[in-house]
């Protein structure tokens, strides 16, 4: 069963200029995703989908393939992840290559590791699921959320007013790192969030949205803290 890793890295980041190749703890941030995919040993090809030649050069330097650049259609602000993935799969099929499973890995996901991808692909392969998605539990139970209505603070779900946090069902959200999927199912469903989805829980220390410079600094702090723990520092 051939497998493809697709690292999506458009060049037009606006909130953090050149975000996908900005230095993160000493290396371009995209390098972490590339090295994790290569190091996992589960992919027949590791490619970067980009419209940017500088990003392409960095990607190749760290071992990824960039066999073609994105089309204009998948390079603007309105292109979806599905548009990008389908374009990549279609282009490979034109070249006579078909993949039974694939991964979409974000270029700003330094907490993705080779072992994580290996474990996740093994979990997907041993199941009948269509997709596997890393998730992280909300740090505070959303059931006890407060809202402001007419200037007053009230419980959004008053039925949980006296519920203990430990008695509430854990709720999760997408960790925003990678997605594993069976390509046939994905083409049929047309969305990574449809079909049978396997959860792949990760800790809060391994998750950080990176949308602005503060997020970037927090991600670097978490990365150094996590690596320090793993190295016994």
C-alpha positions in Angstrom: 0.0 0.0 0.0 1.7 3.2 -1.2 1.6 6.2 1.1 2.2 9.9 0.4 3.0 12.7 2.7 1.8 16.1 1.6 3.2 19.1 3.4 1.1 22.2 2.5 3.1 25.4 2.4 1.7 28.4 0.6 3.9 31.4 0.3 1.4 34.2 1.0 1.4 34.2 4.9 0.2 37.7 6.0 0.1 37.7 9.8 3.6 36.2 10.1 5.6 37.1 6.9 7.4 34.1 5.4 5.9 32.0 8.2 6.5 28.6 6.6 10.3 29.1 6.4 10.8 31.4 9.4 13.5 30.2 11.8 12.1 28.2 14.7 14.5 27.1 17.4 17.4 27.3 14.9 15.9 25.8 11.8 13.2 26.8 9.2 9.9 25.6 10.8 9.0 23.5 7.7 12.1 21.4 8.3 10.5 19.8 11.4 7.5 18.5 9.4 9.7 17.3 6.5 12.1 15.5 8.9 9.3 13.9 10.8 7.7 12.5 7.7 11.0 11.2 6.3 12.1 9.8 9.7 8.8 7.9 10.2 9.7 5.5 7.3 6.1 5.0 6.4 5.8 7.2 3.3 6.9 6.3 -0.2 7.1 10.0 -1.1 7.4 13.1 1.0 6.4 16.2 -1.0 5.8 19.9 -0.4 2.9 21.6 -2.1 3.8 25.2 -2.6 3.5 28.1 -5.0 6.7 29.7 -3.7 10.2 29.0 -5.2 12.0 29.9 -2.0 9.9 27.6 0.0 10.5 24.9 -2.6 14.3 25.4 -2.3 14.2 25.1 1.5 12.0 22.0 1.2 14.4 20.3 -1.2 17.3 21.2 1.0 15.8 19.3 3.9 14.9 16.2 1.8 11.4 16.7 0.5 10.3 16.5 -3.1 8.7 19.4 -5.0 7.9 17.8 -8.3 5.5 20.7 -9.3 4.3 24.0 -8.1 0.8 24.8 -7.2 -1.6 26.2 -9.7 -3.0 29.7 -9.4 -6.3 28.2 -8.3 -4.9 26.5 -5.2 -2.5 29.4 -4.4 -5.0 32.2 -3.5 -6.7 33.0 -0.2 -9.8 31.0 -1.0 -8.2 27.7 -1.8 -9.1 24.9 0.7 -7.0 22.1 2.0 -9.2 19.7 0.0 -8.5 21.7 -3.2 -4.7 21.4 -2.5 -4.8 17.7 -1.7 -6.9 16.8 -4.7 -4.6 18.7 -7.0 -1.6 16.8 -5.6 -3.3 13.4 -5.9 -4.5 14.2 -9.5 -1.1 15.4 -10.6 0.6 12.2 -9.3 -2.1 10.1 -11.0 -1.4 11.8 -14.3 2.2 10.6 -13.8 1.1 7.1 -13.1 1.4 7.1 -9.3 -1.4 6.1 -7.1 -1.5 6.2 -3.3 -3.8 4.2 -1.1 -3.2 6.4 2.0 -1.8 9.8 2.6 -1.0 12.4 5.2 -1.6 16.1 5.1 1.0 17.7 7.4 1.1 21.4 8.2 4.4 23.1 7.7 4.1 24.9 11.0 3.8 21.8 13.2 7.2 21.4 15.0 5.6 19.1 17.6 4.9 16.4 14.9 7.5 13.6 15.3 8.5 10.6 13.3 7.3 8.3 16.0 4.0 10.1 16.2 3.4 9.7 12.4 4.5 6.0 12.6 2.2 5.2 15.4 -0.7 7.1 13.8 -0.3 5.4 10.5 -0.1 2.0 12.2 -3.4 2.8 14.0 -5.1 3.8 10.8 -3.9 0.8 8.9 -5.1 -1.6 11.5 -8.6 -0.1 11.5 -11.5 0.3 9.1 -11.5 4.1 9.6 -11.3 6.6 6.8 -9.3 9.3 8.6 -7.2 9.8 11.7 -6.9 13.2 13.4 -4.7 14.3 16.3 -6.9 15.9 19.0 -6.3 17.6 22.3 -8.6 18.0 25.2 -9.9 21.4 26.1 -8.0 22.6 29.2 -11.2 23.8 30.8 -14.6 22.1 30.4 -16.6 24.0 27.7 -19.8 22.8 29.3 -19.1 25.3 32.1 -18.5 28.2 29.7 -19.8 31.7 30.6 -21.3 34.2 28.3 -22.2 37.9 28.6 -25.8 38.7 28.0 -27.3 42.2 28.4 -24.2 43.1 30.5 -24.5 40.2 32.9 -22.3 37.1 33.2 -24.3 33.8 32.9 -23.7 30.2 32.3 -24.2 29.2 28.7 -25.4 25.8 29.9 -26.9 26.3 33.3 -27.6 22.6 33.7 -23.9 22.2 34.5 -23.9 24.9 37.2 -23.2 22.5 40.0 -21.4 19.7 38.0 -17.9 18.8 39.0 -15.3 19.2 36.3 -14.2 15.5 36.7 -17.8 14.4 36.1 -18.1 16.1 32.7 -17.5 14.3 29.4 -14.0 15.3 28.1 -14.3 17.4 24.9 -11.6 17.6 22.3 -10.6 19.9 19.4 -8.4 19.4 16.3 -4.8 19.8 17.2 -4.0 21.3 13.8 -1.0 19.3 13.0 -1.7 16.5 10.5 -4.4 14.3 9.0 -4.0 10.7 7.8 -6.5 9.4 5.4 -7.4 6.7 2.9 -7.4 8.4 -0.5 -10.4 6.5 -1.9 -12.5 7.4 1.1 -11.3 11.0 1.0 -12.3 11.3 -2.7 -15.7 9.9 -1.9 -16.3 12.0 1.2 -14.7 15.2 -0.1 -13.9 16.3 3.5 -11.5 15.1 6.1 -14.1 15.5 8.8 -16.6 13.1 7.2 -16.6 9.3 7.4 -15.3 7.2 10.2 -12.6 9.2 12.1 -10.1 7.8 14.5 -8.9 10.1 17.4 -5.2 10.4 18.1 -5.0 12.2 21.5 -1.9 14.4 22.2 -1.0 16.4 25.2 -1.5 20.2 25.5 2.3 20.6 25.7 2.5 19.3 22.2 -0.1 21.7 20.7 0.1 25.4 19.8 -1.7 27.4 17.1 0.8 29.7 15.5 -1.1 32.7 14.1 0.9 35.6 15.5 4.3 36.4 17.0 3.0 35.7 20.5 1.9 32.2 19.4 5.3 31.7 17.9 7.1 32.6 21.1 4.8 30.3 23.1 5.5 27.4 20.6 9.2 27.8 21.0 8.9 27.8 24.8 6.8 24.6 24.7 9.2 23.0 22.2 12.2 23.7 24.4 10.4 22.5 27.5 9.2 19.3 25.9 12.7 18.5 24.4 14.3 19.3 27.8 12.0 16.8 29.5 12.7 14.1 26.8 16.4 14.7 27.1 16.3 14.6 30.9 17.5 18.2 31.3 
